[in-house]
Amino acid sequence: MTLISACVVAYNRDSFLRLALSAISGQNRKPDLILVVDNACQVSTKDLCEEFGAVYILGSEDYGSAGGFATAISESLSRGADLVWLLDDDGLPNPSCLSSLLSLLVELEAHAVSPLSVSSNNLDRTSNSFWLGLRKTDRRSVLERKHHRRNKIQFYNGVLLKKELVSSVGAPDTQLFMRGDEIEYFRRCKRAKMRMF
C-alpha cells in the first residue's frame, strides 16, 4: 500500500490553516498522514492540529518555507511515506485533487506532479504566472488547453513528490529561507532529469 503524507507549512494564519486542513481531510483519497510545521510556534496552531488529527511539528521563525518543507519532507520519509504532498497553509485543494494527482503520477510515470493553482480572488486566473514559449500568462483558460506540461511545475503549491525524487536530489535548500527556494529546487530536479508535470 502506498503511504501518502500531506505536509503544510504554517505561519500565524490559523484561519487559513483551518480551511486548508478541512480541505485536506475532505479529499476523496485521504492522505494517510497530515504534518504541519508551525514556523510561528503558536499554541493555537498546535490545538488546531490536534482538532484535525494532524501531526504538529514545532518549527522556527528562522525556517522560512524552505526550512519548513525540508523538515516536513524529512519527517514524512522517516515515517515511511512513499509520496509527499506539499501544500501552503492558504491553499484549498478541491476534493478530487489528491486522487487526480495520484492518477497522473502513474499515467505519466512521473516523479512529481502538481495541480493548477487558481487564484481565490479571480477563478479565471492562476495564483502564479507560467512561461509558455516567449510569453508569460496567468490565464486559466490558456493553461488548461494543454493538460500536461512537462517541466512547467511550481513547487509547494500542491505538488505531489515521489520519495525517489527526494532520494535523488535531496530536500529544499534551507539557506534560501523563502526567496528563490522553489526555483532552486525545481532547477535541481530538472538537472537530475526528474519527470515533472
VENRASUL-V97802 format. One line per field, one symbol per residue. phi: phi as a letter, one per 40 degrees, with the letter a starting at -180 (. if undefined). Layout:
phi = ???
This chain:
phi = .ccbbcbbbbafbdcccdcccccccccdbcccabbbccccfbccccccccdcgcccbccacccgcccccccccdcccccgccbbbcbccbcbccdcdcccccccdcdcfccabbcccccccaccbccbcbcbgcbbabcdcccccbcbbcgbbbcgcgcbbcccccccbgbdccccgabgcccccdccccccgccbb
